[in-house]
C-alpha cells in the first residue's frame, strides 16, 4: 500500500509538472544506539537525488534485515512542486542477547550451549560475542563480524573456536565413541554487491584430533589420530526475505563450498558443498509457513569420519545427538507457525513440523539416498515465546518423534527459530 501511494504521488508530480521530484531533505528518526552515520552508509537514498520509489522500498527491506532493527517505515512529504522530504523511522532492537541451546533424547543424552552476543557493537551493526558448550566435554568460541567495516560493501569476520565433543564413529555395522577436538582460527572477507546478494571468502587453519573412548575397534580404524588442516571456503547468500516482526516472507538461498587440505592420509583432502534453500509465506493474519531444503555432497571418501551428520540440533528434531554420518545429505524441514497470543512486545507462537532427511553412506552410491535404512522422518509440535523488541529473542521448545524405521523421540530447546 505504501508503495502504491508513493507511486501515485510520483505519477501526479510528473503529470502535473512534467519534471523530476527531488529529495530536498532526507531525515532519519527513531534510532538511538544505531548511528545515523551508519544508516546513511548502508542506505542508497541521498538528499539532492531524484525521488525513486524502488530505492526507498529496497532501503526499508534492507534496514529490516539488520539485527539492530525490529521494524522500519518511511514517509514522503511534499514540500513544493518538485521537492519532497523523505523520513525513515527506525524501531530498534535490543541487541545484547544471551543464547541458550539445550537438547535431549529418550536415551538420556543431554547437552547445552550458552553464549552472549552484541549485535550492534559501537552502533555500527558489528557482531561480537562467544559461547560455552558442555557436551560431555567443554568447548568455547569467540566471534567478531563487521559486514560494513570498510564501507557499505566490504567487511571482515574473525573467528576462534575450541570445540570438544564425544562423537560416534560408524564402521562394520558397529559404533565406537571418540573424543573429538577441533581448534581453529578463521578470517573471512565479506562483500555485499547489493542487499540481496552477498559473498564471503574465508581461510581457516585448524587442528582436528580423535581419541578413542569406548566401543568397537578395528585394525584399520586408528584409536588416535591428529591432523593439521587448511580450509578455504566461499559463500554466496541470496537473501530476498522481508520481515514484519515475527512474520517472514520471501526466498533465500545460501551456498557454501569448501576445500579442506589435510596433513595425513587417514583424514584425506576433500571438497564439500551444500545449499540451503529457504521459503517463507504469510498465511492469513496469524500464520506463517516456513520450509528449508538442504542439499549437500562431499568427496565420497570411505571413512568413518564423514562430514555430514544426522543431529538433533541441526537437521532432524528428536533424532538424537549425531546418530549417523555420511558424504551426502538431503534434508527437508517444513513447519506451520501460528500466532496464538500477541500483546504489545510479547508473542506466543505454536508450530507443527515435519523433518525428513536421507544420507549417502561413506564410499557409497547415490542410490543410498533411497535406502530405507538411511531415511529419517520425524514430526512434532513446538512453542515459541517471542520478544518483538529484542533481536532473535525467540525461545523455542520442540518435541519430535520418529515415524520412520527405528525412530526415537526427544525435546529440543534453543534460542531463535530452528531455521
Secondary structure as GFF3:
##gff-version 3
##sequence-region A 1 419
A	DSSP	alpha_helix	2	17	.	.	.	ID=ss1
A	DSSP	beta_strand	22	29	.	.	.	ID=ss2
A	DSSP	alpha_helix	36	42	.	.	.	ID=ss3
A	DSSP	alpha_helix	53	65	.	.	.	ID=ss4
A	DSSP	beta_strand	69	80	.	.	.	ID=ss5
A	DSSP	beta_strand	83	92	.	.	.	ID=ss6
A	DSSP	beta_strand	96	104	.	.	.	ID=ss7
A	DSSP	beta_strand	110	121	.	.	.	ID=ss8
A	DSSP	beta_strand	126	134	.	.	.	ID=ss9
A	DSSP	beta_strand	138	146	.	.	.	ID=ss10
A	DSSP	beta_strand	154	171	.	.	.	ID=ss11
A	DSSP	beta_strand	174	194	.	.	.	ID=ss12
A	DSSP	beta_strand	197	215	.	.	.	ID=ss13
A	DSSP	beta_strand	224	244	.	.	.	ID=ss14
A	DSSP	beta_strand	247	262	.	.	.	ID=ss15
A	DSSP	beta_strand	270	283	.	.	.	ID=ss16
A	DSSP	beta_strand	287	298	.	.	.	ID=ss17
A	DSSP	beta_strand	308	310	.	.	.	ID=ss18
A	DSSP	beta_strand	324	326	.	.	.	ID=ss19
A	DSSP	beta_strand	328	343	.	.	.	ID=ss20
A	DSSP	beta_strand	346	360	.	.	.	ID=ss21
A	DSSP	three_ten_helix	366	370	.	.	.	ID=ss22
A	DSSP	three_ten_helix	372	374	.	.	.	ID=ss23
A	DSSP	beta_strand	376	387	.	.	.	ID=ss24
A	DSSP	beta_strand	394	402	.	.	.	ID=ss25
A	DSSP	beta_strand	409	415	.	.	.	ID=ss26
###
